[in-house]
Amino acid sequence: MSKIFYKTEEEIDLIRESSLLVGKTLAEVAKNIKPGVTTLELDKIAEEYIRDNNAIPGFLGLYDFPNTLCASLNSAVVHGIPNNKPLKDGDIISLDCGVLKNGFYGDVAYTFEVGEVSEEIKKLLRVTKECLQKAIDVAIAGNRIGDIGYAVQHHAETNGFGVVRELVGHGLGRDLHEAPEVPNFGKRGNGLTLREGMVIAIEPMINMGVRNVVQDKDGWTIVTKDGKPSAHFEHDVAIRKGKAEVLSSHEFIEEVLNNKN
């Protein structure tokens, strides 16, 4: 089993700084999400904003990934490669972004509506976000990894949605992907015990239909097997006693979205 790196308070502060920058980056991108814009245009905005804030795009070149954003459209779950196709009214686009600043990573994801989306899709996004919050609520010292997975799985499946199993959340620090793995399914009371000093990225990936996924021919994009939409939200969390500390924020994004409406 891979070694878990427990973080000092100083290191947690640096991860928080990186994580908040990702949220601000996605807020900058959110200003430009509308029908007709391409994901490559959004990618350029993200890269410039990160570099302007004295940080490095965390995904660009990592494992040879070609871009700053993972831009996953509709039935794409994660790892979508930005391209020149314009977004259309009724689409959803999951944007996952990372930054590296002062030696530490931040990693945040948010699924955006493009124009007017169906009520069914609105429910998928709302429930996925609720899954994330329910996971954070149990991400406390003394609980177990299985408690996080159970919280996500139970809420998603109760609402009739599928929980992706092949992809997981992860530890976060000097590397983007550290131990432990944080699955979105599991049994309460099972798995590794959560301890103070752990920093993890919790990221429910929830499908409107079946939980099964396949890899696209581009070698990166993971798509739902039945072609139905998928949503993805992610926060970076420090494990504490009594209540998790969320190091990242969706508030910058939501401020932009509320001002657009």
Residue, then its C-alpha position, 0 to 999 in steps of 0.5 A: m500500500s502506498k505511503i500516506f503523507y500527513k501534512t503539517e499546518e503550514e503545508i495545509d495552508l499551501i494546499r489551501e492557497s492552491s485549491l482556492l486558486v483553482g476555484k478562482t480559475l474556474a470562476e474566470v472560465a465560468k464568465n465565458i461559458k455559453p452556447g457557441v464558445t469552445t472548450l479550447e477557448l475556455d482552456k486558454i482562459a484557464e491557463e492564462y489566469i493560472r500563470d498570471n497568478n504565479a502558478i503552473p497548470g497542474f494537469l498540463g503535461l501530467y501523464d502527457f495530458p495535453n491541456t490545462l482543463c479536463a473538459s468533459l461534455n454531457s456523457a463524458v465523465v472525466h478526462g475530456i480533452p478540450n477541442n474546437k467544437p462549440l458548446k450548445d444550449g442544453d449541454i453540460i460541461s464538467l471542468d476539472c482543473g489543477v494548479l501547482k503553486n509553492g510545491f503543492y497541488g489544488d484540484v477542483a471540479y464543477t459541472f456547468e449548465v450551458g444555456e437552458v438544461s432539462e429538469e432531469i439534468k438539473k436534478l443530476l447536478r443537484v444530487t451530485k453536489e449533495c453527494l459531495q457535501k454528504a461525503i464531506d460531512v463524514a470526512i472526519a478523524g476516526n471515521r473510515i474511507g468506506d464512510i465517505g464512499y457509502a455517503v456518496q453511493h447511498h444518496a446517488e442510488t437513492n435518487g436513481f443514479g449510477v455511481v462510477r466505480e473505476l475512478v476515485g478521489h485521492g490524497l493530495g499534496r506535493d503530488l496530484h494523486e497521493a494515497p489513499e484512494v477515495p472511492n465513491f462507493g463503499k460500506r460504512g465502517n470499512g477501509l482506512t481510518l481517517r486521521e488528522g493531517m490527511v488531505i484528500a480530494i473528494e470527487p463524486m462522479i455520478n451518471m444519470g443512467v448506469r454506473n458503467v463507463v468505457q474509455d473513448k478512442d482518444g485514449w483519455t476521455i471516460v464516457t458513460k456506457d449508455g451515453k447518458p449525461s454524467a456530473h462531477f464535483e470535487h473539493d479538497v478537504a483536510i481531515r480534522k476532528g469533529k468537522a472536515e475543513v474544506l480547503s477549496s471553494h465553489e463560491f467564486i464560481e457560484e457568484v459568477l453564475n448567479n450574476k449571469n442569471 
